[in-house]
């Protein structure tokens, strides 16, 4: 993530920040499994709940699952 932030333009960072805020509906600064699942379903992406849980588990460095 740190590398991404350093390489992205200001405009790209703004887009990423806005996308994050849309997904993080409760404004905690964390994307929870149900928030990710909801946005995937809203966009009709064919990703299983198991795959969503795996994405969260693999990126949950703080142990907030």
C-alpha positions in Angstrom: 0.0 0.0 0.0 2.8 2.4 0.9 4.4 1.9 -2.6 1.0 2.5 -4.3 0.6 5.7 -2.4 4.1 6.9 -3.4 3.6 6.0 -7.1 0.1 7.3 -7.6 -0.7 10.8 -8.8 -2.8 13.2 -6.6 -5.8 12.5 -8.9 -5.4 8.7 -8.5 -5.1 9.0 -4.8 -8.3 11.0 -4.6 -10.1 8.4 -6.7 -8.8 5.6 -4.4 -9.8 7.5 -1.3 -13.3 8.1 -2.7 -13.7 4.5 -3.6 -12.5 3.4 -0.2 -15.0 5.7 1.5 -17.9 4.3 -0.6 -17.0 0.8 0.5 -16.3 1.8 4.2 -20.0 2.7 4.8 -19.6 2.9 8.6 -16.6 5.3 8.4 -14.3 3.2 10.6 -11.4 3.4 8.2 -11.6 -0.3 7.8 -13.3 -2.3 5.1 -15.2 -5.1 6.8 -16.1 -8.4 5.2 -19.8 -7.5 5.0 -19.0 -4.1 3.4 -16.8 -5.8 0.7 -19.5 -8.4 0.2 -22.2 -5.8 -0.3 -20.3 -3.8 -2.8 -19.4 -6.9 -4.8 -23.1 -7.9 -4.9 -24.2 -4.4 -5.9 -21.9 -4.6 -8.9 -22.9 -8.2 -9.8 -19.4 -9.5 -9.6 -19.2 -13.2 -9.5 -17.0 -13.7 -6.4 -18.0 -16.3 -3.8 -18.4 -15.4 -0.1 -15.5 -17.8 0.6 -13.3 -15.8 -1.8 -14.4 -12.6 -0.1 -13.6 -14.0 3.3 -10.2 -15.1 2.0 -9.5 -11.6 0.6 -10.3 -10.1 4.0 -8.2 -12.7 5.9 -5.2 -12.3 3.6 -5.2 -8.5 3.9 -6.2 -8.1 7.6 -2.9 -7.2 9.1 -4.5 -5.7 12.2 -6.5 -8.8 13.0 -9.9 -7.0 12.7 -11.6 -9.7 10.5 
